[in-house]
């Protein structure tokens, strides 16, 4: 197994500049994967990158309408 550094919830809140309830909703809805170790909630940077890509990509219908202009 590769050397994996997980992000703490606090680190991720600071990095994404979102509130704790917003992050909690993303985890509860399954949009963002989290790892629980005891009481700690940790995040794999690869999962965070995937979440950001999904949230920042344009919907397909918007892309199609922009290319027709």
PDB file of N, CA, C, O and CB in Angstrom:
ATOM      1  N   UNK A   1       0.847  -1.186   0.000  1.00  0.00           N
ATOM      2  CA  UNK A   1       0.000   0.000   0.000  1.00  0.00           C
ATOM      3  C   UNK A   1       0.888   1.243   0.000  1.00  0.00           C
ATOM      4  O   UNK A   1       1.883   1.317   0.721  1.00  0.00           O
ATOM      5  CB  UNK A   1      -0.961   0.001   1.227  1.00  0.00           C
ATOM      6  N   UNK A   2       0.506   2.210  -0.820  1.00  0.00           N
ATOM      7  CA  UNK A   2       1.291   3.441  -0.904  1.00  0.00           C
ATOM      8  C   UNK A   2       1.126   4.274   0.368  1.00  0.00           C
ATOM      9  O   UNK A   2       0.172   4.093   1.125  1.00  0.00           O
ATOM     10  CB  UNK A   2       0.872   4.264  -2.138  1.00  0.00           C
ATOM     11  N   UNK A   3       2.059   5.175   0.586  1.00  0.00           N
ATOM     12  CA  UNK A   3       1.991   6.072   1.736  1.00  0.00           C
ATOM     13  C   UNK A   3       0.877   7.087   1.489  1.00  0.00           C
ATOM     14  O   UNK A   3       1.021   7.970   0.643  1.00  0.00           O
ATOM     15  CB  UNK A   3       3.365   6.788   1.982  1.00  0.00           C
ATOM     16  N   UNK A   4      -0.212   6.970   2.207  1.00  0.00           N
ATOM     17  CA  UNK A   4      -1.396   7.791   1.980  1.00  0.00           C
ATOM     18  C   UNK A   4      -1.551   8.793   3.110  1.00  0.00           C
ATOM     19  O   UNK A   4      -1.555   8.424   4.284  1.00  0.00           O
ATOM     20  CB  UNK A   4      -2.657   6.915   1.857  1.00  0.00           C
ATOM     21  N   UNK A   5      -1.678  10.051   2.753  1.00  0.00           N
ATOM     22  CA  UNK A   5      -1.922  11.092   3.733  1.00  0.00           C
ATOM     23  C   UNK A   5      -3.368  11.520   3.619  1.00  0.00           C
ATOM     24  O   UNK A   5      -3.792  12.019   2.576  1.00  0.00           O
ATOM     25  CB  UNK A   5      -0.965  12.295   3.535  1.00  0.00           C
ATOM     26  N   UNK A   6      -4.115  11.332   4.666  1.00  0.00           N
ATOM     27  CA  UNK A   6      -5.520  11.728   4.670  1.00  0.00           C
ATOM     28  C   UNK A   6      -5.658  13.126   5.251  1.00  0.00           C
ATOM     29  O   UNK A   6      -4.863  13.543   6.094  1.00  0.00           O
ATOM     30  CB  UNK A   6      -6.374  10.722   5.471  1.00  0.00           C
ATOM     31  N   UNK A   7      -6.670  13.839   4.793  1.00  0.00           N
ATOM     32  CA  UNK A   7      -6.945  15.187   5.285  1.00  0.00           C
ATOM     33  C   UNK A   7      -7.955  15.129   6.421  1.00  0.00           C
ATOM     34  O   UNK A   7      -8.915  14.360   6.366  1.00  0.00           O
ATOM     35  CB  UNK A   7      -7.465  16.092   4.147  1.00  0.00           C
ATOM     36  N   UNK A   8      -7.745  15.926   7.432  1.00  0.00           N
ATOM     37  CA  UNK A   8      -8.720  16.017   8.515  1.00  0.00           C
ATOM     38  C   UNK A   8      -9.881  16.890   8.060  1.00  0.00           C
ATOM     39  O   UNK A   8      -9.774  17.611   7.068  1.00  0.00           O
ATOM     40  CB  UNK A   8      -8.071  16.587   9.811  1.00  0.00           C
ATOM     41  N   UNK A   9     -10.962  16.824   8.773  1.00  0.00           N
ATOM     42  CA  UNK A   9     -12.131  17.650   8.460  1.00  0.00           C
ATOM     43  C   UNK A   9     -11.757  19.128   8.551  1.00  0.00           C
ATOM     44  O   UNK A   9     -12.168  19.924   7.706  1.00  0.00           O
ATOM     45  CB  UNK A   9     -13.310  17.327   9.420  1.00  0.00           C
ATOM     46  N   UNK A  10     -10.989  19.493   9.558  1.00  0.00           N
ATOM     47  CA  UNK A  10     -10.570  20.884   9.735  1.00  0.00           C
ATOM     48  C   UNK A  10      -9.736  21.355   8.549  1.00  0.00           C
ATOM     49  O   UNK A  10      -9.946  22.451   8.029  1.00  0.00           O
ATOM     50  CB  UNK A  10      -9.773  21.043  11.039  1.00  0.00           C
ATOM     51  N   UNK A  11      -8.783  20.516   8.121  1.00  0.00           N
ATOM     52  CA  UNK A  11      -7.952  20.871   6.974  1.00  0.00           C
ATOM     53  C   UNK A  11      -8.789  21.071   5.714  1.00  0.00           C
ATOM     54  O   UNK A  11      -8.566  22.005   4.944  1.00  0.00           O
ATOM     55  CB  UNK A  11      -6.901  19.796   6.734  1.00  0.00           C
ATOM     56  N   UNK A  12      -9.754  20.179   5.520  1.00  0.00           N
ATOM     57  CA  UNK A  12     -10.592  20.264   4.325  1.00  0.00           C
ATOM     58  C   UNK A  12     -11.507  21.485   4.368  1.00  0.00           C
ATOM     59  O   UNK A  12     -11.739  22.125   3.343  1.00  0.00           O
ATOM     60  CB  UNK A  12     -11.426  18.993   4.173  1.00  0.00           C
ATOM     61  N   UNK A  13     -12.023  21.805   5.543  1.00  0.00           N
ATOM     62  CA  UNK A  13     -12.854  23.013   5.679  1.00  0.00           C
ATOM     63  C   UNK A  13     -12.054  24.253   5.297  1.00  0.00           C
ATOM     64  O   UNK A  13     -12.562  25.133   4.603  1.00  0.00           O
ATOM     65  CB  UNK A  13     -13.393  23.151   7.126  1.00  0.00           C
ATOM     66  N   UNK A  14     -10.817  24.322   5.745  1.00  0.00           N
ATOM     67  CA  UNK A  14      -9.957  25.462   5.423  1.00  0.00           C
ATOM     68  C   UNK A  14      -9.606  25.485   3.936  1.00  0.00           C
ATOM     69  O   UNK A  14      -9.577  26.550   3.319  1.00  0.00           O
ATOM     70  CB  UNK A  14      -8.675  25.418   6.266  1.00  0.00           C
ATOM     71  N   UNK A  15      -9.344  24.326   3.371  1.00  0.00           N
ATOM     72  CA  UNK A  15      -8.951  24.229   1.973  1.00  0.00           C
ATOM     73  C   UNK A  15     -10.104  24.635   1.040  1.00  0.00           C
ATOM     74  O   UNK A  15      -9.903  25.394   0.092  1.00  0.00           O
ATOM     75  CB  UNK A  15      -8.488  22.801   1.657  1.00  0.00           C
ATOM     76  N   UNK A  16     -11.311  24.122   1.318  1.00  0.00           N
ATOM     77  CA  UNK A  16     -12.458  24.385   0.450  1.00  0.00           C
ATOM     78  C   UNK A  16     -13.170  25.698   0.787  1.00  0.00           C
ATOM     79  O   UNK A  16     -13.962  26.210  -0.004  1.00  0.00           O
ATOM     80  CB  UNK A  16     -13.440  23.239   0.543  1.00  0.00           C
ATOM     81  N   UNK A  17     -12.878  26.229   1.968  1.00  0.00           N
ATOM     82  CA  UNK A  17     -13.521  27.463   2.430  1.00  0.00           C
ATOM     83  C   UNK A  17     -15.048  27.330   2.433  1.00  0.00           C
ATOM     84  O   UNK A  17     -15.770  28.182   1.915  1.00  0.00           O
ATOM     85  CB  UNK A  17     -13.099  28.646   1.543  1.00  0.00           C
ATOM     86  N   UNK A  18     -15.511  26.232   3.034  1.00  0.00           N
ATOM     87  CA  UNK A  18     -16.937  25.990   3.199  1.00  0.00           C
ATOM     88  C   UNK A  18     -17.224  25.797   4.683  1.00  0.00           C
ATOM     89  O   UNK A  18     -16.309  25.625   5.488  1.00  0.00           O
ATOM     90  CB  UNK A  18     -17.401  24.751   2.371  1.00  0.00           C
ATOM     91  N   UNK A  19     -18.483  25.829   5.026  1.00  0.00           N
ATOM     92  CA  UNK A  19     -18.881  25.640   6.424  1.00  0.00           C
ATOM     93  C   UNK A  19     -18.945  24.144   6.753  1.00  0.00           C
ATOM     94  O   UNK A  19     -19.019  23.299   5.861  1.00  0.00           O
ATOM     95  CB  UNK A  19     -20.256  26.318   6.699  1.00  0.00           C
ATOM     96  N   UNK A  20     -18.916  23.843   8.033  1.00  0.00           N
ATOM     97  CA  UNK A  20     -19.007  22.445   8.482  1.00  0.00           C
ATOM     98  C   UNK A  20     -20.320  21.803   8.041  1.00  0.00           C
ATOM     99  O   UNK A  20     -20.309  20.659   7.586  1.00  0.00           O
ATOM    100  CB  UNK A  20     -18.875  22.365  10.010  1.00  0.00           C
ATOM    101  N   UNK A  21     -21.465  22.509   8.162  1.00  0.00           N
ATOM    102  CA  UNK A  21     -22.715  21.887   7.691  1.00  0.00           C
ATOM    103  C   UNK A  21     -22.698  21.564   6.188  1.00  0.00           C
ATOM    104  O   UNK A  21     -23.262  20.553   5.769  1.00  0.00           O
ATOM    105  CB  UNK A  21     -23.891  22.810   7.994  1.00  0.00           C
ATOM    106  N   UNK A  22     -22.059  22.407   5.386  1.00  0.00           N
ATOM    107  CA  UNK A  22     -21.964  22.138   3.950  1.00  0.00           C
ATOM    108  C   UNK A  22     -21.155  20.878   3.702  1.00  0.00           C
ATOM    109  O   UNK A  22     -21.548  20.040   2.889  1.00  0.00           O
ATOM    110  CB  UNK A  22     -21.331  23.330   3.212  1.00  0.00           C
ATOM    111  N   UNK A  23     -20.044  20.735   4.383  1.00  0.00           N
ATOM    112  CA  UNK A  23     -19.212  19.545   4.239  1.00  0.00           C
ATOM    113  C   UNK A  23     -19.954  18.305   4.737  1.00  0.00           C
ATOM    114  O   UNK A  23     -19.903  17.250   4.104  1.00  0.00           O
ATOM    115  CB  UNK A  23     -17.888  19.718   5.004  1.00  0.00           C
ATOM    116  N   UNK A  24     -20.639  18.434   5.865  1.00  0.00           N
ATOM    117  CA  UNK A  24     -21.409  17.310   6.411  1.00  0.00           C
ATOM    118  C   UNK A  24     -22.489  16.851   5.431  1.00  0.00           C
ATOM    119  O   UNK A  24     -22.721  15.651   5.285  1.00  0.00           O
ATOM    120  CB  UNK A  24     -22.050  17.702   7.753  1.00  0.00           C
ATOM    121  N   UNK A  25     -23.155  17.802   4.756  1.00  0.00           N
ATOM    122  CA  UNK A  25     -24.190  17.451   3.771  1.00  0.00           C
ATOM    123  C   UNK A  25     -23.582  16.690   2.600  1.00  0.00           C
ATOM    124  O   UNK A  25     -24.171  15.723   2.116  1.00  0.00           O
ATOM    125  CB  UNK A  25     -24.910  18.718   3.263  1.00  0.00           C
ATOM    126  N   UNK A  26     -22.417  17.115   2.143  1.00  0.00           N
ATOM    127  CA  UNK A  26     -21.758  16.433   1.030  1.00  0.00           C
ATOM    128  C   UNK A  26     -21.417  14.991   1.403  1.00  0.00           C
ATOM    129  O   UNK A  26     -21.536  14.088   0.575  1.00  0.00           O
ATOM    130  CB  UNK A  26     -20.484  17.190   0.615  1.00  0.00           C
ATOM    131  N   UNK A  27     -20.999  14.779   2.637  1.00  0.00           N
ATOM    132  CA  UNK A  27     -20.674  13.425   3.100  1.00  0.00           C
ATOM    133  C   UNK A  27     -21.953  12.597   3.255  1.00  0.00           C
ATOM    134  O   UNK A  27     -22.018  11.461   2.785  1.00  0.00           O
ATOM    135  CB  UNK A  27     -19.899  13.479   4.446  1.00  0.00           C
ATOM    136  N   UNK A  28     -22.966  13.164   3.910  1.00  0.00           N
ATOM    137  CA  UNK A  28     -24.227  12.442   4.124  1.00  0.00           C
ATOM    138  C   UNK A  28     -24.895  12.039   2.812  1.00  0.00           C
ATOM    139  O   UNK A  28     -25.463  10.952   2.707  1.00  0.00           O
ATOM    140  CB  UNK A  28     -25.184  13.297   4.939  1.00  0.00           C
ATOM    141  N   UNK A  29     -24.826  12.921   1.815  1.00  0.00           N
ATOM    142  CA  UNK A  29     -25.478  12.641   0.533  1.00  0.00           C
ATOM    143  C   UNK A  29     -24.685  11.639  -0.309  1.00  0.00           C
ATOM    144  O   UNK A  29     -25.199  11.121  -1.301  1.00  0.00           O
ATOM    145  CB  UNK A  29     -25.666  13.935  -0.250  1.00  0.00           C
ATOM    146  N   UNK A  30     -23.446  11.366   0.078  1.00  0.00           N
ATOM    147  CA  UNK A  30     -22.611  10.437  -0.674  1.00  0.00           C
ATOM    148  C   UNK A  30     -21.809  11.111  -1.772  1.00  0.00           C
ATOM    149  O   UNK A  30     -21.079  10.440  -2.501  1.00  0.00           O
ATOM    150  CB  UNK A  30     -23.460   9.363  -1.269  1.00  0.00           C
ATOM    151  N   UNK A  31     -21.932  12.435  -1.904  1.00  0.00           N
ATOM    152  CA  UNK A  31     -21.158  13.165  -2.919  1.00  0.00           C
ATOM    153  C   UNK A  31     -19.666  13.147  -2.620  1.00  0.00           C
ATOM    154  O   UNK A  31     -18.843  13.157  -3.535  1.00  0.00           O
ATOM    155  CB  UNK A  31     -21.642  14.606  -3.014  1.00  0.00           C
ATOM    156  N   UNK A  32     -19.323  13.120  -1.347  1.00  0.00           N
ATOM    157  CA  UNK A  32     -17.929  13.134  -0.917  1.00  0.00           C
ATOM    158  C   UNK A  32     -17.697  11.966   0.035  1.00  0.00           C
ATOM    159  O   UNK A  32     -18.381  11.825   1.049  1.00  0.00           O
ATOM    160  CB  UNK A  32     -17.563  14.488  -0.237  1.00  0.00           C
ATOM    161  N   UNK A  33     -16.726  11.138  -0.309  1.00  0.00           N
ATOM    162  CA  UNK A  33     -16.407   9.979   0.541  1.00  0.00           C
ATOM    163  C   UNK A  33     -15.588  10.420   1.742  1.00  0.00           C
ATOM    164  O   UNK A  33     -14.701  11.267   1.630  1.00  0.00           O
ATOM    165  CB  UNK A  33     -15.639   8.901  -0.260  1.00  0.00           C
ATOM    166  N   UNK A  34     -15.897   9.837   2.884  1.00  0.00           N
ATOM    167  CA  UNK A  34     -15.158  10.106   4.113  1.00  0.00           C
ATOM    168  C   UNK A  34     -14.792   8.777   4.760  1.00  0.00           C
ATOM    169  O   UNK A  34     -15.477   7.770   4.583  1.00  0.00           O
ATOM    170  CB  UNK A  34     -15.989  10.994   5.091  1.00  0.00           C
ATOM    171  N   UNK A  35     -13.700   8.797   5.512  1.00  0.00           N
ATOM    172  CA  UNK A  35     -13.239   7.615   6.240  1.00  0.00           C
ATOM    173  C   UNK A  35     -13.348   7.939   7.720  1.00  0.00           C
ATOM    174  O   UNK A  35     -12.847   8.967   8.174  1.00  0.00           O
ATOM    175  CB  UNK A  35     -11.762   7.213   5.842  1.00  0.00           C
ATOM    176  N   UNK A  36     -13.999   7.068   8.470  1.00  0.00           N
ATOM    177  CA  UNK A  36     -14.096   7.259   9.919  1.00  0.00           C
ATOM    178  C   UNK A  36     -13.099   6.340  10.604  1.00  0.00           C
ATOM    179  O   UNK A  36     -13.079   5.131  10.374  1.00  0.00           O
ATOM    180  CB  UNK A  36     -15.541   6.983  10.431  1.00  0.00           C
ATOM    181  N   UNK A  37     -12.276   6.937  11.446  1.00  0.00           N
ATOM    182  CA  UNK A  37     -11.365   6.167  12.290  1.00  0.00           C
ATOM    183  C   UNK A  37     -11.621   6.671  13.697  1.00  0.00           C
ATOM    184  O   UNK A  37     -11.211   7.770  14.072  1.00  0.00           O
ATOM    185  CB  UNK A  37      -9.829   6.329  11.855  1.00  0.00           C
ATOM    186  N   UNK A  38     -12.313   5.837  14.469  1.00  0.00           N
ATOM    187  CA  UNK A  38     -12.763   6.293  15.785  1.00  0.00           C
ATOM    188  C   UNK A  38     -13.752   7.432  15.607  1.00  0.00           C
ATOM    189  O   UNK A  38     -14.742   7.291  14.888  1.00  0.00           O
ATOM    190  CB  UNK A  38     -11.562   6.741  16.664  1.00  0.00           C
ATOM    191  N   UNK A  39     -13.493   8.548  16.252  1.00  0.00           N
ATOM    192  CA  UNK A  39     -14.353   9.721  16.101  1.00  0.00           C
ATOM    193  C   UNK A  39     -13.878  10.672  15.012  1.00  0.00           C
ATOM    194  O   UNK A  39     -14.560  11.644  14.684  1.00  0.00           O
ATOM    195  CB  UNK A  39     -14.436  10.461  17.404  1.00  0.00           C
ATOM    196  N   UNK A  40     -12.716  10.391  14.459  1.00  0.00           N
ATOM    197  CA  UNK A  40     -12.149  11.273  13.419  1.00  0.00           C
ATOM    198  C   UNK A  40     -12.776  10.989  12.068  1.00  0.00           C
ATOM    199  O   UNK A  40     -13.019   9.836  11.711  1.00  0.00           O
ATOM    200  CB  UNK A  40     -10.621  11.102  13.330  1.00  0.00           C
ATOM    201  N   UNK A  41     -13.033  12.040  11.329  1.00  0.00           N
ATOM    202  CA  UNK A  41     -13.510  11.935   9.956  1.00  0.00           C
ATOM    203  C   UNK A  41     -12.371  12.426   9.071  1.00  0.00           C
ATOM    204  O   UNK A  41     -11.921  13.565   9.197  1.00  0.00           O
ATOM    205  CB  UNK A  41     -14.843  12.767   9.721  1.00  0.00           C
ATOM    206  N   UNK A  42     -11.911  11.559   8.180  1.00  0.00           N
ATOM    207  CA  UNK A  42     -10.765  11.871   7.333  1.00  0.00           C
ATOM    208  C   UNK A  42     -11.153  11.739   5.864  1.00  0.00           C
ATOM    209  O   UNK A  42     -12.108  11.043   5.520  1.00  0.00           O
ATOM    210  CB  UNK A  42      -9.570  10.947   7.664  1.00  0.00           C
ATOM    211  N   UNK A  43     -10.391  12.421   5.002  1.00  0.00           N
ATOM    212  CA  UNK A  43     -10.714  12.460   3.585  1.00  0.00           C
ATOM    213  C   UNK A  43      -9.485  12.148   2.749  1.00  0.00           C
ATOM    214  O   UNK A  43      -8.398  12.669   3.001  1.00  0.00           O
ATOM    215  CB  UNK A  43     -11.285  13.823   3.200  1.00  0.00           C
ATOM    216  N   UNK A  44      -9.668  11.289   1.748  1.00  0.00           N
ATOM    217  CA  UNK A  44      -8.617  10.958   0.809  1.00  0.00           C
ATOM    218  C   UNK A  44      -8.523  12.110  -0.199  1.00  0.00           C
ATOM    219  O   UNK A  44      -9.540  12.483  -0.784  1.00  0.00           O
ATOM    220  CB  UNK A  44      -8.897   9.582   0.096  1.00  0.00           C
ATOM    221  N   UNK A  45      -7.348  12.677  -0.414  1.00  0.00           N
ATOM    222  CA  UNK A  45      -7.212  13.785  -1.367  1.00  0.00           C
ATOM    223  C   UNK A  45      -7.725  13.453  -2.773  1.00  0.00           C
ATOM    224  O   UNK A  45      -8.228  14.336  -3.466  1.00  0.00           O
ATOM    225  CB  UNK A  45      -5.765  14.198  -1.453  1.00  0.00           C
ATOM    226  N   UNK A  46      -7.603  12.193  -3.199  1.00  0.00           N
ATOM    227  CA  UNK A  46      -8.117  11.797  -4.519  1.00  0.00           C
ATOM    228  C   UNK A  46      -9.642  11.910  -4.561  1.00  0.00           C
ATOM    229  O   UNK A  46     -10.207  12.334  -5.569  1.00  0.00           O
ATOM    230  CB  UNK A  46      -7.682  10.351  -4.860  1.00  0.00           C
ATOM    231  N   UNK A  47     -10.306  11.529  -3.464  1.00  0.00           N
ATOM    232  CA  UNK A  47     -11.768  11.647  -3.401  1.00  0.00           C
ATOM    233  C   UNK A  47     -12.185  13.120  -3.390  1.00  0.00           C
ATOM    234  O   UNK A  47     -13.203  13.488  -3.976  1.00  0.00           O
ATOM    235  CB  UNK A  47     -12.319  10.923  -2.145  1.00  0.00           C
ATOM    236  N   UNK A  48     -11.403  13.944  -2.731  1.00  0.00           N
ATOM    237  CA  UNK A  48     -11.690  15.384  -2.693  1.00  0.00           C
ATOM    238  C   UNK A  48     -11.548  15.968  -4.093  1.00  0.00           C
ATOM    239  O   UNK A  48     -12.380  16.771  -4.515  1.00  0.00           O
ATOM    240  CB  UNK A  48     -10.741  16.117  -1.698  1.00  0.00           C
ATOM    241  N   UNK A  49     -10.503  15.575  -4.818  1.00  0.00           N
ATOM    242  CA  UNK A  49     -10.292  16.065  -6.181  1.00  0.00           C
ATOM    243  C   UNK A  49     -11.446  15.645  -7.093  1.00  0.00           C
ATOM    244  O   UNK A  49     -11.910  16.440  -7.910  1.00  0.00           O
ATOM    245  CB  UNK A  49      -8.954  15.541  -6.741  1.00  0.00           C
ATOM    246  N   UNK A  50     -11.907  14.410  -6.958  1.00  0.00           N
ATOM    247  CA  UNK A  50     -13.041  13.931  -7.747  1.00  0.00           C
ATOM    248  C   UNK A  50     -14.295  14.738  -7.432  1.00  0.00           C
ATOM    249  O   UNK A  50     -15.036  15.117  -8.338  1.00  0.00           O
ATOM    250  CB  UNK A  50     -13.290  12.436  -7.482  1.00  0.00           C
ATOM    251  N   UNK A  51     -14.532  15.000  -6.160  1.00  0.00           N
ATOM    252  CA  UNK A  51     -15.687  15.792  -5.731  1.00  0.00           C
ATOM    253  C   UNK A  51     -15.631  17.194  -6.345  1.00  0.00           C
ATOM    254  O   UNK A  51     -16.636  17.695  -6.849  1.00  0.00           O
ATOM    255  CB  UNK A  51     -15.739  15.882  -4.187  1.00  0.00           C
ATOM    256  N   UNK A  52     -14.471  17.813  -6.299  1.00  0.00           N
ATOM    257  CA  UNK A  52     -14.313  19.166  -6.847  1.00  0.00           C
ATOM    258  C   UNK A  52     -14.550  19.155  -8.358  1.00  0.00           C
ATOM    259  O   UNK A  52     -15.216  20.045  -8.887  1.00  0.00           O
ATOM    260  CB  UNK A  52     -12.899  19.725  -6.527  1.00  0.00           C
ATOM    261  N   UNK A  53     -14.014  18.161  -9.049  1.00  0.00           N
ATOM    262  CA  UNK A  53     -14.217  18.067 -10.497  1.00  0.00           C
ATOM    263  C   UNK A  53     -15.691  17.936 -10.841  1.00  0.00           C
ATOM    264  O   UNK A  53     -16.176  18.578 -11.773  1.00  0.00           O
ATOM    265  CB  UNK A  53     -13.443  16.883 -11.068  1.00  0.00           C
ATOM    266  N   UNK A  54     -16.409  17.099 -10.085  1.00  0.00           N
ATOM    267  CA  UNK A  54     -17.844  16.923 -10.346  1.00  0.00           C
ATOM    268  C   UNK A  54     -18.609  18.211 -10.097  1.00  0.00           C
ATOM    269  O   UNK A  54     -19.532  18.541 -10.841  1.00  0.00           O
ATOM    270  CB  UNK A  54     -18.415  15.802  -9.472  1.00  0.00           C
ATOM    271  N   UNK A  55     -18.235  18.932  -9.066  1.00  0.00           N
ATOM    272  CA  UNK A  55     -18.951  20.148  -8.701  1.00  0.00           C
ATOM    273  C   UNK A  55     -18.617  21.323  -9.611  1.00  0.00           C
ATOM    274  O   UNK A  55     -19.406  22.262  -9.713  1.00  0.00           O
ATOM    275  CB  UNK A  55     -18.645  20.512  -7.276  1.00  0.00           C
ATOM    276  N   UNK A  56     -17.468  21.288 -10.269  1.00  0.00           N
ATOM    277  CA  UNK A  56     -17.075  22.428 -11.096  1.00  0.00           C
ATOM    278  C   UNK A  56     -17.281  22.193 -12.586  1.00  0.00           C
ATOM    279  O   UNK A  56     -17.122  23.121 -13.379  1.00  0.00           O
ATOM    280  CB  UNK A  56     -15.636  22.762 -10.843  1.00  0.00           C
ATOM    281  N   UNK A  57     -17.631  20.978 -12.982  1.00  0.00           N
ATOM    282  CA  UNK A  57     -17.842  20.730 -14.409  1.00  0.00           C
ATOM    283  C   UNK A  57     -19.226  21.234 -14.814  1.00  0.00           C
ATOM    284  O   UNK A  57     -20.176  21.184 -14.033  1.00  0.00           O
ATOM    285  CB  UNK A  57     -17.692  19.215 -14.739  1.00  0.00           C
ATOM    286  N   UNK A  58     -19.316  21.717 -16.045  1.00  0.00           N
ATOM    287  CA  UNK A  58     -20.577  22.242 -16.557  1.00  0.00           C
ATOM    288  C   UNK A  58     -21.517  21.092 -16.903  1.00  0.00           C
ATOM    289  O   UNK A  58     -21.071  20.048 -17.381  1.00  0.00           O
ATOM    290  CB  UNK A  58     -20.335  23.135 -17.793  1.00  0.00           C
ATOM    291  N   UNK A  59     -22.821  21.276 -16.665  1.00  0.00           N
ATOM    292  CA  UNK A  59     -23.784  20.248 -17.087  1.00  0.00           C
ATOM    293  C   UNK A  59     -23.736  20.078 -18.602  1.00  0.00           C
ATOM    294  O   UNK A  59     -23.490  21.044 -19.324  1.00  0.00           O
ATOM    295  CB  UNK A  59     -25.222  20.617 -16.632  1.00  0.00           C
ATOM    296  N   UNK A  60     -23.967  18.873 -19.086  1.00  0.00           N
ATOM    297  CA  UNK A  60     -23.892  18.556 -20.512  1.00  0.00           C
ATOM    298  C   UNK A  60     -24.797  19.447 -21.352  1.00  0.00           C
ATOM    299  O   UNK A  60     -24.405  19.848 -22.447  1.00  0.00           O
ATOM    300  CB  UNK A  60     -24.255  17.105 -20.739  1.00  0.00           C
ATOM    301  N   UNK A  61     -25.993  19.767 -20.874  1.00  0.00           N
ATOM    302  CA  UNK A  61     -26.918  20.600 -21.647  1.00  0.00           C
ATOM    303  C   UNK A  61     -26.365  22.004 -21.823  1.00  0.00           C
ATOM    304  O   UNK A  61     -26.567  22.621 -22.868  1.00  0.00           O
ATOM    305  CB  UNK A  61     -28.289  20.658 -20.967  1.00  0.00           C
ATOM    306  N   UNK A  62     -25.671  22.516 -20.816  1.00  0.00           N
ATOM    307  CA  UNK A  62     -25.085  23.846 -20.909  1.00  0.00           C
ATOM    308  C   UNK A  62     -23.914  23.845 -21.888  1.00  0.00           C
ATOM    309  O   UNK A  62     -23.726  24.809 -22.631  1.00  0.00           O
ATOM    310  CB  UNK A  62     -24.627  24.332 -19.524  1.00  0.00           C
ATOM    311  N   UNK A  63     -23.141  22.790 -21.893  1.00  0.00           N
ATOM    312  CA  UNK A  63     -22.007  22.689 -22.817  1.00  0.00           C
ATOM    313  C   UNK A  63     -22.525  22.650 -24.256  1.00  0.00           C
ATOM    314  O   UNK A  63     -21.976  23.316 -25.134  1.00  0.00           O
ATOM    315  CB  UNK A  63     -21.148  21.423 -22.507  1.00  0.00           C
ATOM    316  N   UNK A  64     -23.582  21.869 -24.495  1.00  0.00           N
ATOM    317  CA  UNK A  64     -24.137  21.759 -25.841  1.00  0.00           C
ATOM    318  C   UNK A  64     -24.667  23.088 -26.338  1.00  0.00           C
ATOM    319  O   UNK A  64     -24.450  23.445 -27.496  1.00  0.00           O
ATOM    320  CB  UNK A  64     -25.239  20.723 -25.874  1.00  0.00           C
ATOM    321  N   UNK A  65     -25.357  23.826 -25.487  1.00  0.00           N
ATOM    322  CA  UNK A  65     -25.924  25.104 -25.912  1.00  0.00           C
ATOM    323  C   UNK A  65     -24.836  26.141 -26.163  1.00  0.00           C
ATOM    324  O   UNK A  65     -25.014  27.018 -27.009  1.00  0.00           O
ATOM    325  CB  UNK A  65     -26.905  25.621 -24.863  1.00  0.00           C
ATOM    326  N   UNK A  66     -23.711  26.064 -25.449  1.00  0.00           N
ATOM    327  CA  UNK A  66     -22.619  27.013 -25.660  1.00  0.00           C
ATOM    328  C   UNK A  66     -21.899  26.733 -26.978  1.00  0.00           C
ATOM    329  O   UNK A  66     -21.453  27.668 -27.642  1.00  0.00           O
ATOM    330  CB  UNK A  66     -21.626  26.954 -24.492  1.00  0.00           C
ATOM    331  N   UNK A  67     -21.781  25.483 -27.361  1.00  0.00           N
ATOM    332  CA  UNK A  67     -21.073  25.151 -28.592  1.00  0.00           C
ATOM    333  C   UNK A  67     -21.896  25.487 -29.828  1.00  0.00           C
ATOM    334  O   UNK A  67     -21.338  25.615 -30.918  1.00  0.00           O
ATOM    335  CB  UNK A  67     -20.705  23.681 -28.603  1.00  0.00           C
ATOM    336  N   UNK A  68     -23.213  25.632 -29.685  1.00  0.00           N
ATOM    337  CA  UNK A  68     -24.075  25.990 -30.800  1.00  0.00           C
ATOM    338  C   UNK A  68     -24.084  27.478 -31.078  1.00  0.00           C
ATOM    339  O   UNK A  68     -24.585  27.897 -32.121  1.00  0.00           O
ATOM    340  CB  UNK A  68     -25.470  25.522 -30.538  1.00  0.00           C
ATOM    341  N   UNK A  69     -23.545  28.298 -30.177  1.00  0.00           N
ATOM    342  CA  UNK A  69     -23.559  29.761 -30.349  1.00  0.00           C
ATOM    343  C   UNK A  69     -22.411  30.258 -31.148  1.00  0.00           C
ATOM    344  O   UNK A  69     -22.292  31.462 -31.374  1.00  0.00           O
ATOM    345  CB  UNK A  69     -23.555  30.444 -29.031  1.00  0.00           C
TER     346      UNK A  69
END
